[in-house]
Amino acid sequence: MLQIFENKDQLSQAAALLFVQAAEKAVLQNGRFTVALTGGSSPVQLYNMLAESPYLEQVPWQKTYIFWGDERWVPLTDERSNAKMAQETFLNKVPVPQEQIYPMWAEETEPEAFADQYEQLLQKHFGQEAPQFDLILLGMGDDGHMASLFPGTEVLHEPSRWVQAYYLEPQSMHRVTLTAPLINQARMICFMTFGSNKAKALYEVLEGERNPEQYPSQLIQPQEGEVIWMVDEAAAAQLTNKA
């Protein structure tokens, strides 16, 4: 589903409403809400909104479990940390129990070992059930990447693992990420994409030839869940099908 908004403000408001509705539905059906957050600039306004009325009072925070879609392998005090950004923008301001927040970081642990630990954590959380997140938030880079699934990386071909860690040479750092097979099992996946610099990649992902090696966001094609693309007019500028 494609939703086009006039600007980032309207997009973020719609995303906040989606977050509330997904949480309410999940708790009603399963007694808890499991969400994976995204980093980057795309969700900042959304996160600020969730920490304020009216959304603050509408989310069942006590029954919410917070994971991440990906992370730079840096300490939680590092300005590049997705978890640090989320904590400062809203997690420190909402009554979600700290023991239900699972950042992608651990002291004195190698990233590859941590990826195994995070996968085990997810297995414990979901138990015998299919590992279905109720909501996964994603941004998309101007190169078409999402989470830490970057063009030309081996992780794009992961067939079964849920979490992977690898060294991203262009950034000279390790990344930890949920894999496409796991993301595709979610009940709802929401891409938040805005700005004219995303227009070409958005066109290629949604209307171009299939080439996930170059545009990894094309990998997100769940069999049962729903994908919602929330984009602004600037990002949608090159799309020919805006219905």
C-alpha positions in Angstrom: 0.0 0.0 0.0 1.3 3.4 -1.0 0.3 6.5 1.0 1.5 9.9 -0.2 1.5 12.9 2.1 2.0 16.6 1.5 4.9 16.8 3.9 6.8 15.1 6.7 4.5 16.5 9.4 1.4 14.8 7.9 3.4 11.6 7.3 4.6 11.5 10.9 1.1 12.0 12.2 -0.2 9.2 10.1 2.7 6.9 11.3 1.9 7.8 14.9 -1.8 6.8 14.4 -0.7 3.6 12.7 1.6 2.8 15.7 -1.3 3.3 18.1 -3.7 1.2 16.1 -1.2 -1.6 15.6 -0.5 -1.6 19.4 -4.1 -1.7 20.3 -4.9 -4.5 17.9 -1.9 -6.6 19.0 -2.8 -6.3 22.7 -6.4 -7.1 22.0 -5.5 -10.2 20.0 -2.3 -11.5 21.8 -2.0 -9.6 25.0 1.2 -7.8 24.0 2.7 -5.5 21.3 6.0 -6.3 19.7 7.6 -3.6 17.6 11.0 -3.2 15.9 12.2 0.4 15.7 14.3 2.1 13.0 17.0 4.6 13.2 18.1 7.5 10.9 16.2 10.7 10.5 12.9 9.3 9.2 11.3 8.4 12.6 12.5 11.3 14.8 9.3 13.3 14.5 7.2 10.2 15.0 9.1 9.3 18.1 8.6 12.8 19.5 4.9 12.6 18.9 4.6 9.2 20.6 6.0 10.8 23.8 3.2 13.5 23.8 -0.6 13.6 23.9 -2.7 12.3 22.5 -0.6 9.3 21.5 1.2 8.9 24.8 -2.0 8.0 26.5 -3.2 5.7 23.7 -0.3 3.2 23.5 -0.4 0.2 26.0 3.2 0.8 27.0 3.2 -1.7 29.8 2.5 -4.5 27.3 4.9 -3.2 24.6 8.2 -4.9 23.8 10.8 -2.9 21.9 13.4 -4.3 19.6 15.4 -2.8 16.8 15.6 -3.5 13.1 19.3 -2.7 12.9 22.1 -1.0 14.7 25.6 0.4 14.2 27.9 -1.6 16.5 28.6 1.3 18.8 28.0 1.8 22.6 24.6 3.2 23.7 26.3 6.4 24.6 27.6 7.0 21.0 25.7 9.7 19.0 25.5 7.2 16.1 23.5 4.7 18.1 19.9 4.2 17.0 19.0 3.1 20.5 20.4 6.3 22.0 18.3 8.4 19.6 15.2 6.4 20.4 15.8 6.6 24.2 16.3 10.4 24.0 13.4 11.1 21.7 10.7 9.0 23.4 11.6 5.8 25.3 12.8 7.8 28.3 9.5 9.7 28.3 7.0 6.8 28.1 6.1 4.2 30.7 7.4 1.1 28.9 9.2 -1.2 31.3 13.0 -1.1 30.8 13.2 -4.8 30.9 11.0 -4.9 27.8 13.5 -2.8 25.8 16.1 -4.8 23.9 18.8 -2.6 22.2 21.3 -4.2 19.8 24.4 -3.8 21.9 26.3 -5.6 24.6 29.6 -4.7 26.3 32.6 -6.9 25.7 30.9 -9.0 23.0 31.8 -9.5 19.4 29.1 -8.4 17.0 28.8 -11.8 15.4 28.3 -13.4 18.8 25.8 -10.8 19.8 23.8 -11.5 16.6 23.4 -15.1 17.8 22.4 -13.9 21.2 19.8 -11.5 19.8 18.4 -14.3 17.6 18.1 -16.5 20.7 16.4 -13.6 22.5 13.8 -13.4 19.7 13.3 -17.1 19.8 12.6 -16.9 23.5 10.2 -14.0 23.0 8.2 -15.6 20.3 8.4 -19.1 21.7 6.9 -21.8 19.5 5.0 -19.2 17.5 6.1 -17.9 14.2 8.4 -14.9 14.8 5.9 -12.3 13.7 6.5 -8.7 14.8 3.3 -6.8 15.1 5.0 -3.8 13.5 8.4 -3.2 12.0 9.3 0.4 11.2 11.8 1.0 8.4 13.4 3.9 6.6 14.9 3.7 3.2 18.2 5.2 2.2 18.8 7.1 -1.0 20.6 4.0 -2.2 17.6 1.8 -1.6 18.9 0.1 1.5 16.7 -0.6 4.6 17.7 -1.8 8.1 21.4 -2.7 7.5 20.7 -4.5 4.3 22.9 -2.5 2.0 23.5 -2.9 -1.8 25.9 -5.6 -2.7 26.3 -7.1 0.8 26.2 -10.9 1.5 23.5 -10.5 4.1 21.0 -9.9 1.2 21.3 -13.6 0.4 20.7 -14.9 3.9 18.1 -17.6 3.6 17.1 -18.4 7.1 18.9 -16.6 9.9 16.9 -14.0 11.8 19.8 -11.7 12.8 23.2 -11.1 11.2 26.2 -9.1 12.0 28.9 -8.1 9.4 31.5 -5.5 8.7 30.4 -2.8 6.3 33.5 -1.8 4.5 32.3 1.6 3.2 31.4 2.7 6.7 34.4 1.0 8.4 32.2 -0.4 11.1 30.1 -3.5 12.0 26.4 -3.5 11.7 23.8 -5.8 13.3 20.5 -6.3 11.4 17.3 -8.3 11.2 17.3 -10.2 8.0 14.9 -10.1 5.1 13.4 -13.5 6.0 12.5 -12.4 9.5 11.2 -8.9 8.4 9.0 -10.5 5.8 7.2 -12.5 8.5 5.9 -9.4 10.3 2.2 -8.6 10.5 2.8 -5.0 9.4 5.9 -3.3 7.8 5.9 0.5 7.5 8.4 2.3 5.4 8.7 6.0 6.2 10.4 7.8 3.3 10.6 11.5 2.6 12.7 14.0 0.7 13.6 14.5 -3.0 16.9 12.6 -2.5 14.8 9.4 -2.0 12.8 9.9 -5.2 15.0 7.9 -7.6 15.4 4.9 -5.2 11.7 4.9 -4.4 10.9 4.8 -8.1 13.3 1.9 -8.7 12.1 -0.1 -5.6 8.4 0.3 -6.4 8.3 0.5 -10.2 11.7 -0.5 -11.6 13.0 -3.9 -12.6 13.6 -6.3 -9.8 17.1 -5.9 -8.7 17.4 -6.3 -4.9 21.1 -6.6 -5.1 21.1 -2.9 -6.0 17.9 -1.9 -4.3 17.6 -4.1 -1.2 14.2 -2.7 -0.2 12.7 -4.8 -3.0 13.4 -7.8 -0.7 10.5 -6.8 1.5 7.6 -8.8 0.1 5.8 -10.6 2.9 3.5 -13.5 2.0 0.9 -12.7 4.7 1.7 -9.4 6.3 1.1 -5.9 5.0 3.6 -3.4 3.7 2.7 0.3 3.9 4.8 2.9 2.2 4.3 6.3 3.8 6.1 8.8 1.6 5.9 12.6 1.0 5.3 14.3 -2.3 9.0 15.0 -2.8 9.9 11.3 -2.5 7.0 10.3 -4.7 8.0 12.8 -7.5 9.2 10.2 -10.0 6.4 7.6 -9.4 4.1 7.1 -12.3 1.5 5.1 -10.3 0.4 7.1 -7.3 -2.9 5.4 -6.6 
